C-alpha cells in the first residue's frame, strides 16, 4: 500500500495536511514506520497480515471514525492514553489546562497531602497527568460513567499513577439539595470529609444548538454525555460544580474550569456570584477564552 494512496482515501473527510498527518501517525504508532521509512516506500513491504489490519483501519477512518479510536490511543501532555468510544478524546487545549495548573502550583509539587479532585475525568488524562507531575499530591477522579472509570483506571495502571477513582454524578448533589433544602456540607459528608486544595473540571459544555457547526467525526462518534448540555442551561455543570466547590474546597482553595468560549464571561460572573474571588480567564493556543481560575474566599 502506497502512502499517497492511503492519505488520498481520506481527502474527502480531512484536508490534505490532516489526512497525511493521520496516516503518518497510524503507520508510526501501529507499524513502526518512521517518516523516512514512509518516504522510502516501506509501506509496500508490509506483510499480508499487516496489510489486512491496515485496510481495516482505513475503512474505519473512511467512515469518519476518529483515528484515536481506531488506534485505541491518544497523545496527551507527552504521554499515551488508551481511549475508546465512551470517553472523550483528549484535546491539546485540555493539556494547556494541566500546564496552567502545574505552573501555578509548581512550588507545591513536593508538599504532602495536597488534595486534588478532577470532576468528570473521562479517560483520566487530567487527573493522571497531575498525579504524575505532582507525586506528593493525593488525586481523586470522579465520573458518572462506569466505562469511563474503567478506562481511566486502566490508564492509571499503565502509567503507574497512584490515585483514587470514584463514581459520582455531580448533578445529583444539586437536585437533591433543591428538593430537600438541606445544607450542602451535611449532604456531601463523608465525600468531603477531607476538603480539597484544588478542584478541576472539563465538564460537558457544548449546547445542542452548536451541533450544526461540529465536525462529523466528533458528532457521530464521541460520547454525547461528555459533550452536550441543554440550550437553556449552558452553565448546568459549571454551576453544580461551583456550588460543590464552595463547600468542598479549603479556604483559599483553587477552582479550574475548561470553558465554552461562548459563555466564558457568564461562567466567570456566576463563579464570582457564588463567592469566589481573584477570577481569571485565560486564552488557549487558538486565542479563545478557554480557561477559568478562581479562588475560594
C-alpha positions in Angstrom: 0.0 0.0 0.0 1.5 3.3 -1.0 1.4 6.3 1.3 -0.1 8.6 -1.2 -2.9 6.1 -2.0 -3.7 5.9 1.7 -3.9 9.5 2.5 -5.9 10.3 -0.6 -8.6 7.9 0.6 -9.2 10.3 3.4 -9.2 13.5 1.3 -13.0 13.7 1.2 -13.1 13.9 5.0 -10.0 15.8 6.0 -7.9 18.5 4.3 -4.7 17.3 2.7 -2.3 18.1 5.6 -4.5 16.5 8.2 -5.1 13.4 6.0 -1.3 13.0 5.6 -0.7 13.5 9.4 -3.3 10.9 10.3 -1.8 8.3 8.0 1.7 9.0 9.1 0.8 8.8 12.8 -1.0 5.5 12.2 1.9 4.0 10.3 4.3 5.1 13.0 2.3 4.0 16.1 1.0 0.7 14.8 3.6 -0.4 12.3 6.7 1.4 13.5 7.3 3.2 10.2 9.2 6.5 10.5 8.7 9.4 8.1 11.9 8.3 6.4 10.6 4.7 6.1 7.4 6.1 4.5 9.3 8.3 2.0 11.4 5.3 1.1 8.3 3.3 0.3 8.5 0.7 3.1 4.7 0.7 3.3 4.9 -1.7 0.3 6.9 -4.1 2.5 4.1 -4.8 5.0 3.2 -8.4 5.1 -0.2 -9.8 4.3 -1.5 -9.8 7.8 -0.3 -6.2 8.4 -1.9 -5.1 5.1 -5.2 -6.6 6.2 -5.0 -4.8 9.5 -4.1 -1.5 7.8 -7.0 -1.9 5.4 -9.4 -2.5 8.3 -8.2 0.7 9.9 -8.5 2.7 6.7 -12.1 1.5 6.3 -13.0 2.7 9.8 -11.3 6.1 9.0 -13.2 6.4 5.8 -16.5 6.1 7.8 -15.4 9.1 9.8 -14.3 7.3 13.0 -11.6 9.4 14.8 -8.1 8.0 14.4 -7.6 7.9 18.1 -10.5 5.4 18.5 -9.2 3.4 15.5 -5.8 3.2 17.1 -7.0 2.9 20.7 -4.6 5.6 21.9 -4.3 9.4 22.1 -1.4 11.6 22.9 -1.7 14.0 25.8 0.9 16.0 27.6 3.7 13.8 26.3 2.0 10.5 27.3 0.0 8.0 25.5 -3.5 7.3 26.9 -5.9 4.5 25.9 -9.2 5.7 24.5 -12.2 4.1 23.0 -15.8 5.1 22.3 -17.3 6.1 25.5 -14.7 8.6 26.6 -13.9 12.0 25.1 -10.6 12.1 23.1 -8.2 14.4 25.0 -7.6 17.7 23.3 -4.4 19.8 23.2 -6.4 22.7 24.9 -7.0 20.4 27.9 -3.3 19.8 28.1 -2.9 23.6 28.4 -5.2 23.5 31.4 -2.9 21.0 33.1 0.1 23.1 32.3 -1.6 26.1 33.7 -2.3 24.3 37.0 1.2 22.9 37.2 2.7 26.3 36.5 0.7 27.9 39.4 1.1 25.0 41.8 4.7 24.2 40.9 6.0 25.3 44.3 3.6 22.8 45.9 4.6 19.7 43.9 6.6 18.3 46.8 4.0 19.3 49.5 2.4 16.2 51.1 -1.3 15.8 51.5 -2.2 18.3 48.8 -5.8 17.2 47.8 -6.8 17.4 44.2 -10.2 16.5 42.7 -11.0 16.1 39.0 -14.7 16.0 38.2 -15.8 14.3 35.0 -12.4 12.5 34.5 -13.2 10.6 31.2 -10.0 8.9 30.1 -8.3 10.2 33.3 -6.0 12.5 31.3 -6.2 15.5 33.6 -6.1 13.6 36.9 -3.4 11.2 35.8 -1.2 14.0 34.4 -1.5 15.9 37.7 -0.8 12.8 39.8 2.3 12.0 37.8 3.6 15.6 37.8 2.7 16.2 41.5 3.6 12.8 43.0 3.2 14.1 46.6 -0.4 15.1 45.9 -3.5 13.0 46.7 -5.5 12.9 43.5 -9.1 11.8 43.2 -11.1 11.4 40.0 -14.9 11.3 39.6 -17.1 10.3 36.7 -20.7 9.2 36.3 -19.8 6.6 33.7 -18.6 3.1 34.7 -17.0 2.7 31.3 -15.0 5.9 31.6 -13.8 4.9 35.1 -12.7 1.5 33.8 -10.7 3.2 31.0 -9.3 5.8 33.4 -8.2 3.1 35.9 -6.5 1.2 33.0 -4.6 4.3 32.0 -3.6 5.0 35.6 -2.3 1.4 36.0 -0.4 1.6 32.7 1.2 4.9 33.5 1.8 4.0 37.2 -0.3 6.8 38.6 -1.2 6.4 42.3 -4.7 7.9 42.7 -8.3 7.2 43.6 -11.4 6.8 41.3 -15.0 7.2 42.4 -18.3 7.1 40.6 -20.5 10.2 41.3 -23.0 12.3 39.5 -22.3 16.0 40.4 -25.8 17.0 39.2 -27.4 14.7 41.8 -26.0 16.8 44.6 -27.6 19.9 43.4 -31.0 18.4 42.6 -31.1 16.7 46.0 -30.3 20.0 47.7 -33.1 21.8 45.9 -35.6 19.2 46.7 -34.7 18.7 50.4 -33.5 22.3 51.2 -30.6 20.9 53.3 -27.1 22.0 53.7 -24.5 21.0 51.1 -21.9 20.2 53.7 -24.1 17.7 55.6 -25.3 16.1 52.3 -21.8 15.6 50.9 -20.3 14.1 54.1 -18.4 11.8 54.0 -17.5 12.7 50.4 -15.9 15.9 51.7 -14.6 14.5 55.0 -11.2 15.7 53.7 -11.5 19.0 51.9 -9.7 19.7 48.7 -7.0 22.2 47.9 -7.8 22.2 44.2 -10.8 21.2 42.1 -10.6 21.0 38.3 -13.1 20.1 35.6 -13.6 19.9 31.9 -17.3 19.3 32.0 -19.9 19.0 29.2 -20.4 22.5 27.8 -21.5 22.4 24.2 -25.1 23.5 23.7 -27.2 21.3 21.5 -27.7 24.2 19.1 -24.0 24.1 18.3 -24.2 20.6 16.8 -24.8 22.1 13.3 -21.3 23.6 13.3 -19.4 20.5 14.6 -17.3 18.1 12.7 -18.8 14.8 11.7 -16.2 12.6 13.3 -16.9 14.3 16.7 -20.7 14.4 16.4 -21.1 10.8 15.3 -18.5 9.1 17.4 -17.6 10.9 20.6 -19.9 10.4 23.7 -22.7 13.0 23.8 -22.8 12.5 27.6 -19.4 14.1 27.8 -20.1 16.9 25.3 -23.6 18.4 25.4 -25.8 20.4 27.7 -29.4 21.7 27.0 -29.6 25.0 25.2 -31.5 26.7 28.0 -28.9 25.8 30.7 -25.4 26.2 29.2 -23.9 26.5 32.7 -25.5 23.4 34.0 -22.4 21.6 35.1 -20.4 24.7 35.9 -23.0 25.9 38.4 -23.3 22.5 40.1 -19.5 22.1 40.4 -19.1 25.6 41.7 -21.8 25.0 44.4 -19.9 21.9 45.4 -16.5 23.6 45.3 -17.8 26.4 47.5 -18.2 23.8 50.3 -15.6 21.2 49.4 -12.6 23.5 48.9 -10.4 24.6 51.8 -10.0 28.3 52.4 -8.1 29.8 49.5 -8.6 26.6 47.5 -8.5 26.9 43.8 -11.1 26.0 41.1 -10.2 25.5 37.5 -12.5 25.1 34.5 -12.1 24.4 30.9 -14.7 26.8 29.3 -17.1 27.1 26.4 -15.7 30.4 24.9 -19.3 31.4 24.1 -20.1 31.5 27.8 -16.8 32.4 29.3 -17.9 35.8 30.8 -21.2 34.3 32.0 -19.3 31.5 33.8 -16.9 33.9 35.4 -19.8 36.1 36.6 -21.6 33.0 38.0 -18.5 31.9 39.9 -18.0 35.3 41.4 -21.7 35.5 42.4 -21.3 32.2 44.3 -18.5 33.6 46.4 -15.2 33.1 44.5 -12.6 35.8 44.1 -9.5 36.5 42.0 -11.2 35.0 38.9 -9.1 35.0 35.8 -10.0 33.9 32.2 -7.1 32.7 30.1 -6.9 32.2 26.3 -6.0 28.9 24.7 -3.5 28.4 21.9 -6.1 29.5 19.4 -6.8 32.8 21.2 -10.2 31.6 22.6 -11.4 32.3 26.2 -10.9 28.7 27.3 -9.9 28.5 30.9 -11.1 30.0 34.2 -9.2 30.1 37.5 -10.9 31.2 40.7 -10.1 31.2 44.5 -12.4 30.4 47.3 -12.8 33.3 49.6 
